[in-house]
Amino acid sequence: MKNRPIYVLGTGYSHDGSACLLKDGKIAVAIEKERITRIKHDGNNDTAAIQYCLDAEGITIHDVALVVQNGAAAGPVTDYHEGPRLFTKDVAVPIYNISHHLAHAYSTIGTCPFTTDFNIVVIDGSGASFDQCMDLDGFVPDREKIQQLPHLYYEKDSYYSYRNGKLQTVYKDFSEFGFFFRNREKYAGNMHSIGGVYEMFSKYCFSNVEDTGKLMGLGPYGEKGRFTDPLFDLKDGRVFVNYDTLDTLNQPSRSFSNLKNNFQYYADVACWVQDQVEEAILYTFRSRLEQDPAGRLTYAGGVALNAVANARLLRELDLKELYMQPAAADNGIAIGCAYYGWLEILGKENVRHNGTAFLGRPYSREEVESAVADIRAHDPLETKTLVDAYLRNIRYYNKAADLSGVVLQLSITDSGIYQLAFHDGEVELHYGVKKVPSVTITTEGRYFLQGMRNMDHFAALAQEGKITLSNGSDLFRIMQAVDFSARTEGLAEMEQQLSGGSQPFVVRRAENLASEVASLLAEGKIIGLYHGGAEFGPRALGHRSIIADPRIPGVRDHINSRIKLREDFRPFAPAVLEEDLLVYFRYQQDTPYMILVNEVRDEWAAQLSSVIHRNKSARVQTVNKIWNKSFYDILTAFKEQTGISVLLNTSFNRKGMPIVETPVEALNFFLGSELDCLVLEDLIILKKGTGEQATLTTAVPQAEQAAV
């Protein structure tokens, strides 16, 4: 009789929650919670993520040998779970807890390609408190002081050696929990952590600590020299935040319009912060390597996603190899928990990971075809397409109404939760709960759309109880300032198309998928690319991507403003055939996870302007045929047809939305956006009216072409 497989479940249930299921030491499936709930950075309760993994393997929680979990967050929290979990009294599976940086470390041990000894660096915003840590056998500065209040000091960086399959702590640094900007805009965090500073400046520039990626994208627009004071004190192998410098900054941005109107100031801030953070990271690495030299390093923690700093580490340190965990932030915690269970608790041998980042479950041909059929039959889910399209058209309001600070929350029962935040004449659309709402509307999608077409009808539906609301006075002010009825243009036609009378798209099954997709790209189509299991981590690598020919004039602005609905300064990544990297870029560095920057060669800067920063840097993805064959084949076919083996690649989502997970979500996005084409496994779906023989520039409006 064949032995039953051994399953180990890892789960991280703080922010950016996730679950990972190992089967006989290999990752069978892993998922970030936000992909299921459709709420960015969702965490805490882990039931949805765990159930996804169990369902993907066709097992129950009773089939799992053990569970390893971590729930550390930045600051003292009494309850991470926020609701019932799967571990009820009848579940006899043993559950183990491990500390935060330890989980980060094991996420690299399990997935790195190294077969010999190596060391591990973990740097993030905040890890576990001292009294939660299980790895205190190494040197800890100020240990005696910290032990007096161990619950108020949190991990900020850790350094480990991994020799002969055993982890040893070399050095751990802690910082007290407190507030940045003591006298002004306050942000709670680990007071002397590099990651905490980056999050704080994300809040300073974008009013949101979760926009650290934007900060790196804004930096190249800045000019050096405006700010010269040191942001950190670097001494005794440690990093300390210079609060005297922080207290000189007194212009926190509170809206996108404020950022736009003072763009150069915030770009200069971002440029300065990036430079200072890079120096702090390099100082930390050099100090740790002096304590315990190593030629090979792995690297995890949220700071490891800083692609600019990563490139400097490779170029300026004497390293043979540097492996950065693709899901370096807290979404990767579940992977580390699972591997800790396999290696340390069960005492099994490490089964080498094959390098893939595609850890989500694949969807069957039947599921894909069912999703397309449901769309054609006007499945109720398509209300979401209409609601999305409607809300994306609301951009401005009458400034005289003084709605700054007002937040309208729309709880559409069959579509999701949306928030409209008003400030200085502009409206920002958020998916999920981002801010405390001033007024809330709860209803079904059909009643919402009916009411928005006619305010008298809205009032009647409210009287009938089909629409419920809170704080009618603020709602009245919003209704006076926003011409909601004007935003419904085109929705009636879209509804008619979706109802089955006139289909808005045509579907065909590809005979030679790579060649046909390449032809569409060469014609100027902007394509949503959906294939296999989803990527685990923040980067889309060809399974849940939006792709385009990077040579199209104005394509970056078009995708940012009309499809992604995000700031115009944010760049896209070039995906390039691994073997052609040096044709277009200066440095030979394989970057399959899009986690390093490179520099474009001068002769290609003009043609690749849509995928590089103004300083000619780019966060490159090198594509190989070992574990990314479908995307590799598309790039190869595109090269054969056009002579260039680079494509624009960005994640299949819009601002504030998690990357699409299911075929239905991909279809909904496609129909509610200005994408020209959706490649859904081997189905090619084209919108009617896009034309089969589009020219290179038809993907962008004429006005934008003229401006290029």
N, C-alpha and C positions, 0 to 999 in steps of 0.2 A: 504494500500500500504506500502510495506516495506521501511523503511528509507534508503536513500542512504548512503553509508559509507563515513566517513570523512577521507580524505587523507591529510597528512602533509609531505612535502618534505624537507629534510635537505641536504645541500650540502657544501662540503669543497673544495675550489678551489685554494689552494696553492699547494706546493709539496705534494705527496702522496694523490692526490685528490680522492674523493669518493662521493657517493650519497646514501641516505637512505630514504625509503618511509614507513611511518606509516599508517596503516589502522585501524581506530578506536582505536588508542593508542598502537597497537602492530606492531612490525616490520614485514612488509609484504615481503620486499626484500631490500637488500643493496649490494653494489658492490664497489670495489676499481677500479679506472679508469685503472690502469696498467693491470688488467686482460683482459680488452677489447682491449686496444691499443697495448698490448704486449711490452710496454716500462716501464722498472722498475722505480718506484717512480713517474710515470707520474702525472701531476697535471695541475693547472691553468684552462684552459677551461673545463667546467663540462658537456658539451652537451652529450658526449658519455655515461657517467655514469648515467645521469638523464634519457636519452632515454631508456637505458637498464631497469631501474626500471619501467618506464611507460609501456614499452612493456610487461614486466613480469606480470603486473597486468591487461593488456589489457585496459588501459585508456590513455587519452591524458593529456597534461599539463593543459587544461581547466577544468579537473575534480579535480584538486588539490585545497584544501581550502586555503592554504598559503605555502609560501616558506621561510625557514630560512637559512641563509648562513653565512659562515665565510671564509675569504681569507687572514688572517694574515700570514705573512712570516717573516723570519729572515732578517730584514733590510728594509729600505724604498724602496718600489716598486710602480711605477706609474700605472701599469695595470696588473692585474692578469689574465684577461680573455683570451687573445691570440686567438681571433677569435669570431665569432658570437655565441650567446647563444640562448636557446629556448624562452627566454622571450622577444618576439617581441612586437610591439606596440599593437597588437590585443589581447595580453594576459593580462587579467584583474586580475590575481592572485596577491594578496599583497605579497611583498617581504620585509623581515626584516633582518637586519644585527646584529650579536652579536659578542662579542669579544672572543679572542682565548681561554684563560683559562676557561672562562665561558662555552664555548662549551665542553671543556674537562670535566668539572665538571658535566654537564648534561648528558654526555655519561655514567657516572657511576650512576647517579640518576635513569636513565631509565632502566638500565640493572642489577643493583646489586640485590642480593637476600634479602636484609635487609627489614624488615617490621617495624622496630623501628628507632629512630633517630640515626644519624651517622654524622661523619665529613669527609671532602674530602681534599686530598692533591693532588696538581698538580705540577709536576716538569718536565721541558723539556729544550730544547736548547734555544728557544726564542718564546715568545708569542706575544701579541699585544703591540703596543706602548701605553704609558700612556694616550695620548690624544684619543685613540680608546677605552679604557676600559670603561665598563658599570658597573663595580663592585668595585668601589673605596670607599665604605662606611666603610671598615675596616681600620686597622692601616697600614700605608705605611711609612716605614723609608725614611727619607730625602725628604718628600713630597714637601716642599717649594723649595728645590734645583731642583727637577725634574720638577716642574711646570714652571721653567724658560725656559726649552727646552723639552717640553713634547713629542715631536715627535722623540727624540733620546734616550729615555729610554724604555726598553722592559721588559715585564714580564719574570721572571725566576722561581719563585715558588709562589704558592697561597695556602691559607688555608681557608676552608669554614666550617661552621656548617650547618646542614640540620635538622631543628626542625619543627615538625608538618607540613611538606610539604612546608616549606619556606627556601630558601637559604639565608645565611648571610655571608658576607665576614668577616673573622677574621683578616687576615694578608696577605699582598701582598708585595713581594720584587721585585724590578726592578734593572736593570743594564744598563749602557750605551752600545750602539752598537759600536764595534770597531774591532781591529785585535788581534788575538793571534800571538805569535812569531813575535814581532815587528821588529826585525832586520834580520829575516831570512825567512823561508817558511811561508808565510802569509795565514791566514785563517780568514775570516770575520765572526763575530758572536757576540753573547751576551757575553760581556767580563767577567762576573763573574757568569756565569751559569754552573751548574754541567753538564747538557746535552751538552752545548757548548764545554766544555773540552773533553768530551768523543768523540764528533765528530772530534775535532781537532786532537786527538791522533789516531783516525781512519785514518785521512789523513796522519799523521806522519808515521804510520806503513804500511799503504796499499795504499797511494796516493789517497784515496777516502773517503770523509766524510760519504758516505752511508754504510760503512762497519763496523758499530759499533758492529754488532753481531759477526763478526770475532774477534774483540778485546777481547770479553769475552771468546771466544773459545781458543784464543792464550794464555791467562793469565796462565792457569794451567801448561803450559810448562816452565814458568819462575821460577827463583829462587829469593827468597827474600834477601834483603841486598845490592844489587848492587846500588840501588837508595834509599837514606834515607831522602832527603830533603822533607819538606812538600809541597804538591802540592796546598793545600788550607790553608788560614787563616780562622779559625772558631772562630768567636767572636760576641758577642752581638746578638746571635740567627741568624746570617747571615753567608753566605759562600762567601769568596773572593778568586779569583785565585791569586796564588803567582807567579807573573811574573818574579821575580828574579830566581825562580826555572826553569821556562819555558825557560829562556834565556840561561840556561846551556846545553840544548839539541840541538845538531847540526848535527844529522845524519838522516834527514828525508828520508824514503825509496821512491824511484821513480820507482820501478819495482818489479815484483815478484822474479826475479833472485837476486835482492839486498836483499830482505827479506829472501830468501832461504840461501844465502851465509852468512848472519849475523843473522841467525835465533835466536840464544840464546839472542843476544842483544835486539831484538824486543820483544821476549817473556818476558824478564826481565822487559822491559818497560811496556808491557801490564799487567803483574802481579802487578807491583807497582801502575799503574794507577787504576786498579780495586780495590786494597786495599784502596787507597786514596778516590776514589769515594764512596765506601761503607761507609767509616767513615763520609764523608760529608753528605750522605743521612741520615744516622742514627742520626747525629747531628741535621739536619733540622727537622726530625720527632720528636725528643725529645724536641727540642725548641718549636715547634708548640703545642705539647701536653701539655707542661707546661702552655702555654697561654690559651688553651681551652681544657681541658682533654676530652677524648672520648674513649670508649671501642671498638667501631666499626669504622673502617676507610675504605673509598674507595680511590683508587689511580689511577691516569691517567697522561698522558704526556709521551713522549718518554723514559724518565728515568725509568718509571715503567716497562719497558721490561727487565730490568737487573735482571735476574732470581736469580743470586747469592746474590745480595743485598736484594732481596725480601725475600729470605729464612732467612737472618739474622734479618730482620724486624720482622718476625713472631716469631723467637726464642728469641730475645733479648728485645723486647718491651712487655709491659703488655697489650696485646690486646686480646679481645674476638674473634674478627674476622677481617680479612683484605681481601677486594675484590680488585683485580687488573683487570682493564678493559682489556679484551683480545686484543682489538685493541687500545692499549694505546697511540700510536703515532698519527700523524696527520690524518691517515686513519680513525680514530674513530671520528673525528670532525663532520662528517655528521650525525652520530648517535646522538651526543649531540645537534646539531642544530635542528634535528627533534623533539627530546623530549622537548626542550625548547619551540618550537612552540606549542606542544600539552599541556604542563603543564602550561606555563606562559602566552602565548598569547591567547590561546583558553580557558585557565582556567579549563581544564579537569582533572579528577582524574588519578593518575598513575595506569596503567594496568601492573601488575607484569609480567616481562619477564620470559620466561621458561628456560633460561640458555643456549639455543643453540647458537653455533657460526656458524651454517650452514645457512647463510642468503642469499646466491646466489639463482638464479632461478634453479629449476630442469629441466632436459631435458627429453622429452618424449621418450617412446620406439620407436616411429616412427622416431624421430630425431637421435637416436642412430643407428638404423638399416640403416637409410639413409646414415649416415657417413661411416659405414662399406661398404655399397654397392658402394658408391662413390670411396672409396679407391680401391676396387676390379676393378672398371671400369677405373682406372687410372685418377681420377679427376685431373684437373690442379693444385689443391692445393698440390698434392704430389710432385710437383717440389720443394716445400719447404723442404720436407724430404730429397731429394737428396742434395740440397744446404747446409742444416744443416750438413748432414753427411760429405760432402766434406770439409767444413770449419773447422769442428772439428778435421780433420786430419792434419791441418797445425799447427805444434807446434814449428818448429825451422827454422832458416835461417842461411846463411853463415855470420858469425860475421865480416868477413873482409869487408863486404859491408857497415858497419857503418850506419845502419838504425835506430839507437836509436833515439826515439822521433818521428819517422815517423808514421802516422796513415792513413791506407787505409780504406776508407769508401765505402761499397758496397750497393748501393740502388737497391735491386732486387725487381722489381715492383710487382711480384706475390708471394714474399716470406717475404719481410721485409727489414729492414736496419741492416747491420752488420758493425762492425769496427774491423780491425786487427791492433793492436798496437805493434810495433816492439821495442825491447830493449834488448841489450846485448845477441843477439843470440836466443832469445825466442820470441814467438808470443802469445799475449793474445787476445782471441776472446771476443768481447762484442756485446750484442744484443741491438739495439737502438743507439742513439747518446750519447756517453759518453765524447768524447774529440773532439777538433777542428780538422777536417780532413786535411791531407796534400794533398791527392789526392782522388778524388771521381769517381767511376765507376757507371753508371746508365744503367740498361738493364733488360730484362726479364730473368727469371731463365734458360730457355732452351739455350739462347744465351750465358749466362755466363758459363754454364757447357760445351757447345761445344767449346767455346774459350779457356777454361782452359786446355782442352785436347791437344790443338795444338796452339802454339803462332802465327803461321802464319795465322791460321784460325781466331784467335782473332783480328789480324790486319785487315783482310778482313771484318769481321763483323763491326769493327769500321769505316772503309771506307764506308760501306753501311749505316751507321747511326743506326745500330741495337745496338751498344754499344757506349755510349758517355762517355767521361772522361775529367777530368780537371788535369792540371799539369802533362803533359806527361813525364817530366824529372824525377820526383820522381817515377812515375810508372815504367819507364825503370829500375831504380835502384832496385826497388822491384822485378821486373821480373828476373833480373840478380841474385838476392840473393836467391830466393825461387824457388825450382823445382816444380812448380804448377802441371805439367803433371803427376808427380809421385804420386800425391795425389788422382788421379782419379781411382786408382785400386779398383775394386769391384763395382764401380758405374754403369758400363754397365750391370752387372748381376742384380744389384738392379733395374735398370730401366726396364729390361726385366721382372723381377718378377712383378713389379707394373703395367706393361702394360697389364696384364691379361693372358699372356701365361703360367706363372707359379706363382701361388700365394705364397707369402712369409710367409703366416700364415694360421692356421686353426681355425675355430670358432665353438664353441658349446654353447648351452644354458644350464646353470647349472640346475640340478634338486634339489640339496641341496648345495646352494652357499657356505655357511660358511664351511661346511665339505670339499668340493672340493678345496676351496682356502687353507684351512689348510693343506690338503694333499700335494698340490703343494709346499707350504712353507717348509713342512717337508722334501720334496725331494731335497730342495736346490734352488728352483726357487726364483728369485728376481722379484717382482710383482709391476706393476703400478695399484693402486687401485682407481677407479673412481666410485663415487656413489652420487646421489642426488644433492642438491645445494652445492656450494662451501663454504669453510670456509671464514669468514670475519676476516682479520687480518693476521699477518705474519706467523702463524704456521699451518701446515697441520695436521689435527686431525683425518683422516680416510676417508675423502671424496675425497681428491686430494692428495694421499700419495704414496710414494714408500715404500714397506715393505719387510722384509726379516727375516729369522731365525737368531737371533743375535749370535748363537753359531757357525755359519759357519766360519771356519778359514779364515782370510783375507778379510772378507766381507766388512768391513769398507773401507779399501784401494781400493778395487775393485769398490765399488759404487762411492767413491770420485773421482777416477782417470778415470774410464771408463764410468760412467753414469752421474754423477753430474758435472764432469770436473772442480773440484775445489781443493783447497789446502788440502794436506793430513792431516793437523793437526785438521781439523774441525770435530767435533763429530756429532753423530746422537743421537736421543732421544729414550729412551725405552718407549714403550706403554705397560701398564700393567693393568690387571683387577683391578678395584678399591678395591675389597674385598681382593685381594692378595698382596696389596702394601707392607705390613710389612714382607711378606715372603722374599722379595728381598732387601728392603731398610729400613733404620733406623727410619725414622720419619713418623708419621701418619699425612699426610697433603694431602688433596684432591687437585689435580692439573689437572683438565680436560682440561685446556687451555695451558698446557705446559709452565708455566710462573714462576715455582719455581724449584730450584735444591734440590736434596736429596742426600743421601750417600748410596752407595751399601753396603750390608752386605759382610763381608770378604769371606764367603763361596760361594758367587755367583760372586765374582769379575772376576774370570778367564772365566767363561762361558759367562758373559755379557760384556767382554772387548770391544766389538765393539760399545757399547752404553754408555760407561762411559769415563770420563776424566782420565788422568793419576793420578789425586789426588782422584780418586774413587767417584767423584761427577757425577751427571747426571741430565739433565733437563727432569724430568719425566712427562709423560702424564698418568693420571689415567682415565680409560675408564669405563663409566657406561652405563647401558641399558636404562636410561630414555630418553636421547636425542642423544645417539650415539649407537643405537642398532645394526646396521649392523656391525660396527667394534667390538663391544662387542661380537657378535655372532662368529666372526672369531677368536678372542682371546680365547673364550671358547672352540671352536672346536679344536684349536691348542693345548690347554692344555690337552684336552681329548686324543689327538693322541700322544703327546710328553712328557707330564708331566710338561711343563713349560708354564706359561701364560704371557710371555713377547715377544714382537716383536720389531725389529728395525723399526723405523718410521722416514721418512724424506719427505720433500715436493716434489711434482710431478713437478719438473722443473730441469734445470741445471743452472750453474753459469751465472748470468747476465740475466736470463729469469724469467718473472713472472710465478707463478703457473698456470698450464693449467686450462682453464675455460670450453671449449667446448669439446664434444666428438671427433671432428675432430682434435683438438690440442692434445688430449691424444693419438689418433692413430698416428699422425705424429711423436710425441715424441717417442712412442713405436717403430715404424719402423726405426727411425733414431738413435736408442740407443742400448745398450746392455742389456736392460730389457729382461727377458725370457718370461714374460707373462703380458698381460693386462686384468684386470677384469673391464669390461665396463658395469656397472649395473649388469645384470644377464648373460652377455655374457662372456665366458672365451676364450681369444684369445691367442694362443700359436704360437710362431715362428716355422716354420719347421726346424727340425734338433736339437731342444732342447731336444727332447726325453721325453717320458712319464714316464720313470723310472730312472730319474737322481738320483745320490747319493747326500748325504749331502754336499759334497764339489765340485760338478761339476759347481757351479755358479762362481767359481774363477779359473783363470788360474793356471796351475800346478806350474809355476815359483813362483807365489805369495803364493801358499800353502806351498811350500818348505821354503819360507822365514819366515813363521809365527813361 
